[in-house]
Amino acid sequence: MNLASNPQVPLHVTAYTLTSALGAGNDATLTALRARRGGLREIALRAGARSTWLGLVDDDAVGAPLADEFAPYDCRAHRMLGRALARDGFAQAVSEARAQYGPERVGCFVGTIASGLAHLESCYLRYDPLAGDLGPDVRVPHTAHLYSATEYVCRMLDIEGPAATISTACSSSAKVFATAYRHIAAGLCDAAVVAGIDCANEGFIYGFRSLGLLSGAPCRPWDSERDGISIGEAAGFALLERTGRGGGGIALTGFGESSDAYHMTAPHPDGTGARAAIELALRRAGVRANEIDYVNLHGSGTPSNDRSEDAAIAAVFGDACACSSTKGWTGHTQGAAGITEAVLSFLSMRASLIPGTLNTTQPDPELRSPITLENIEQRVRRVLSNSFGFGGNNCALVFEALS
């Protein structure tokens, strides 16, 4: 199979799992979606700051401290990754791929913005950096270094293929799918683990607050009164393979990337970069806009982001495609947003369910895309999933149910 010469050849998604504020594992996530039970909770910030709403993963889903050979990697982010690997038969699926292809033929690509940054923050809080000593537990190479998450996953799964951390802001764990596709197309590996991880930390919370982008209420994408994001946590995985070994019934059929570089934090107001990524993803998938059943919007809930994405969606789809944002359910999981929404797309196809846009009550009349507020039960064969990041790092993915 020559993927490089035929960009429409699909990559099979043979296993996937998600842990987020909606629950640990796919079944818990789907149960929350069906019950319209969001994961955002009000959290008081440090003295002098208002409260905000965060989508935190329950401590029992995070797991115990890492021990033995993995002890140097111990931090909340890596605990979440380790526990997520054990769910939904994911580690077993990778083991079977490793046995079939060989460990050196299974790649690993992890998207994250912060990796274990929260651990480094805790060292700063406990010790005086002016004294030149962050304490004996700082472990930067194994926690805060961006590659540490990828290295930890490779060691946990005993895979030795091409590996990289992708850190392109909020598109990070969408772009891992494109990176994996290119590596497999080039013949560098036969299968790839793609993942995303990010945990809430003070850099995220107070950084977005200083930019005026952190909402004090549960985020409400596309709403006329939207005023910012709610930060969430998530760890998610998918296994991509050349063939549909073991079934799965879902494939990555197209991806599109662009970098409009319009502004450090704001998207192009006309959505030109987002539109370019979407149209490229559709062309690679060999489908027309009217063949997409559902668009999982980036839908972060900030005034400028939603307006920009709406311009792109309206230009490509008009008012003919069901759209929703799931960030009102999970919060914006930052570098893990791409994998979070990819797995939610897989669950939409599996359950014939389009999740509504939680918390949104009055759609902005200036936005033209047909935003879905209530859950809709209908067959979902093809999904477009959008992830757009700071600096104009845009990525759109097309997934298809094969049966």
N, C-alpha and C positions, 0 to 999 in steps of 0.2 A: 504493500500500500504506500503510494508516494504522496504524502500530505503536502509536500512542498510544491508539487506541480498541480495539485488540485485543491485549492483552498476551501472547497465545499465539502470535502471529506470530513465527517464528524468525528469528534473525540467522545468516546463513551464515558459517562459518569457512572462508575460501577459501585461507588459507596459514597456516603456523605453523612455529616452529623453537625449539629449546632447546639451550643450551650450559650444562653443569653439570659436576660432578665425575664424572658418568657418561660424559661425552664431548662432543664438539663436533658438534652437528647431530642430526637425528632418527634417522638410521640407526645412528650410533654409540651413541646412547642405547638404542635398541631392542636392539641386539646385547648391550649390558651387561645389560639386563633379562633377556633370554633365557638368558644365561650365569650369571645370579645373581652378577654381579660388581659389588659396591658400590664407591662412590667415596670412602669415609671413610678417612683416613690419620692415624696418630698424629703429633702435632706438639708439640715441646717449647715451653713458654711461657718468658717472661722469668725471670730469676733469682729464685728463691724461690717460684715457682709450679709446680704440677704440670703434667704434660702433659695434652693433651686430643686429641680426634679431630675433624678438620675435613674438610669436603668441598670441597677447593680445585679450581679450574679450572686445568688444565695451562697453563704459561706460553705454549706454542706456540699455544694456543687463545685467548689474550688478545690477542696481536698486538703490533705495533711501536708506538712512540710516534706520536701523531697529528701531522700536519704541515700546513703551509700555512694555509689559512683555519681549519682545525679545531685548530691547535696550542694555542690558549688553553684548549680543553676537555680537554687531555691528562691522563688519570689512568687507573688500572686499570679502573674501572667503565666509563668511556666507550670504552676500547679494547675491552672485552668486548662492549659494545653494538654497536660498529662491525663487529666480526668476526661477531657473530651475525646481523646484518642481511644479510650476504653469503651465508648458508647456506640451503640448502633452497629456493632460488628465491624467498626472501621479498622482497627488494628489487625483483625483477622483477615480482612480483605487485602490489606497491604501485604501481610505475610504471604498470602496466596500469590499475589502479583510478584513478590520478591522471589518466591520459589519458581515461578514460571519463567521470569525474564532474567533473574539474577540481580543481586543487590546493586550492582554497578549500573544497571539499566533502569532503575527507578529514581527519578529526580524528585526534588523537593523545593518548593517555592512558597515562601511565607511573606504575607503582607502585614506590615505594622508601622505605626508612627513612633511609638514610644517603647516597645518591647517591655523590659522590666524597669522603666524609669521610676515608677513609684517606689521601688526598693531604694534607689539612689536618693530620692527625696527623703525617705525615712532616715537615711544616714545623715543628711544635712540637718534634719530636725533634731536628731539625737546628739550630734556633735558640733563643735565649733569649727567651721571651715577656716576661720582666720588663724586658728592654731595649726593649720596644715595637716589635720588629722580627722578623717571622716570615720575613724573607728576600724576595727579589725574585720568587720563584716561587709565592707563596701562591694567587693567582687564585681567591679565594672565589666570586665570581659565576659562574665557569665550571666549578667543580668541586664545592665543598661546598654551594652553594645547591641546594635540592631541585629547583628548576625547571630547573637546568642540564641534567639528563639528558633531559628532554622537549624542551628547546630544541635540544639536539644532534641528537636523533633527527629532529625536524622539518626541520632544515637538511640532514641527511644524505639524507633522503627527498624533499626539496623539496615538502613539503606545508604548507598554510596554513590548514587548518580549525581548529575549536575545539581547544584544547590545554590540558592541566592535568596537574600532578603530584598523585597521590593518595598520602597518607602516613598510613595508619591502622594502623601497626604491621604485624603479620604477615598482615593481611587486605588489604594495600594493592593487590597486583596481582591479587586476585580482584575487588575492588571496581571496578577499571578496566573490567571487562566490564559491570557494571551501569551505570557512568557512560556508557560508549559507547552502551549500549542506549537510555538516556534521551535522549542527544543526537540519535541517529538517529530515535527516536520523535518527538521535538519538531521534526523537519525541519531541524535545524541542520547536518547533514551526511548524506552517503549511505553513507559507509564510515568505518571508524576503525581505526587501528593501536593495539593495546593491548599493553602491555609491562610487564616487571618487571626490576629490576636491584638487586642488592646484592652487595657483596664483604665478605669477612672483614676486620674491623678491630679495633683494640684496644678501642674503645668497646663493641662487641658482646661480645668475649671476656671482658674483665674486668668489664663490666657484668653479664652473666649469671652470671659466677662469684661476684660479690658478692651476688647474689640467691640463691645456692645452687641455681641452675637449670642449670649447665653440668656435663655428665657428664664423668667422666674416662675413660670407655669409649665405644665406639660406641653411639649411642643405640639403645634397644630399646623401641619403643612397645608399650604394652599388656602388657609383661612384668611379672611379679610383683616383679622386682628393678629395675625402671626407676628411674633417679635423675637424669634431666635430658636436655637437648638436646645435639646436636652441631651446630655452626654450619656452614653451607655457603654456597657462592657460586653464582650463576646469572644468566644473561641470557636472557630468552625473549620471543617476540613471537607475536601472532596478528593476523590481518586479518579484521575483521568487515564484512559487507556486507549490504545489503537483499536482494540476489538472489544466487543461487548461480553467479554468473559464473565461468566457468573450472572448475566442478566443486567438489571439496572433500569433499562428502558428509557433513559434520558441521555441526551447528547448535547455537547457544546458544538453548535453549527456555525457560529459567526462571532467575531469580535471586531470592535473598532476602537481606535485610540487617536487622540489628537492632543495638541498642546497649544492653546491659543495665546497663552502668556499675556493676557490683556492687563492683568493687575495681580499684585502679590496675593490678595485675598478675595477680591470680587470677581465674579464671572463676567464674561462679555455680556452686556445688556441685551444684545440681540440673539444670544445663544448660539453664535456661529461655531464655536468649538464643540459644543455639545451636539449640535446638528451634524457636524462632520463625522464625529465618532459614531453616532446612530446610523447614519446613511452607509458608512463603511461596514458596520456590523451586518446590516441587512444585505448589502451586496455580497459579502463573504458567505453569508448563510444561503444566498440564492433565493431570497424571499422578498415579496413586496410588502409594503407597510400594511396593507389590508389583510395580510396573512398572519399578523401578530394578534394573539387573543388578549394579551394583557401586558401592560407596561408597568414594571415595578420602578417607580420614580426614585431618583435620588432624594427629592422632596425633603430637604433638611429643615424647612420651616423658617428660614430667614427671608425677609422681603426680597432681597436682590437675587438670591439663589433660585427661589421658586419662580420668580418672574422670568429669569433667563432660561430656565429649563422649560417653562411653559412655551416660550417663543420657539424653542427648538422642536418640542413635541407637536405644537400646532402646525408648524411648517411641514413636518414629515407626515403626520397622521390626520391633521384636521381635527374633527370632533368624532372620529369613527372608531376609536379604540378605548377600551376600559383602562383607566389609570388609577393607581393609588400609591401612597407612600406608607411604608411600614415603620417609619422612624417614630411615629407616635406610640407604637407598641414596644419597641426595644430601646428607644433612644438612638442617637447617632453614635454608632460604635466605632467611629473614627477609622483607623486603618483596617479594622475588621468589618467595615460596612459592606464591602463588596461580597465577601463570603457569606455574611449574614443574609443579605438579600438574595444571593444566589440560592442558598439552601431554602429560604422561604419561597423562592420561585419553584424549586423542585417539589416542595410540599404542596404548593398550589396545583401543580400538575398531578401529583399523586392523589390528592383529595378532591380534585375538581372544585376548587375554592379560590375565589379572588377576595383577599382580605380588604376590608374597608379601611379608610383613612381615619384612624382613631383620633379623638379629641377635636377634630375639625367639625364645626357646626355651620358656619356661614362661609362658603367658598367665595373667594375674592372674585367679584364680577368682572374685574379687568383681566383675569386669567381665562384662557379660552379652552384649555384641555378639559375633557369630561371626567372630573375627579369622582371616584367612587367612594361614598361614605359608609355604606353598609356592606357587609359581606354578601357576596353573590356566589351561589352554587351553580356552576356551569363547567362544562369541559374546557380545560385549558391545555392546548396542544403546544403553542409556542409563546414564549415569554421573552420580552426585551427587558434587561435589567441595567439600570444606569447608575454610574458612580462617578462623581465629579469632585475634584479636589482643588485646594489652593494652587495658585499659579497657572490655572487652566489645564491641569492634568485630568483629561477626560477619558472615560472608558465605558463602552456599552457592550453588552454580551447578549447573544441570542441562544436560548436553550430550547430544545424540542423534545417532546415525549414521542418515543419511537413506536409505541403500541397503544 
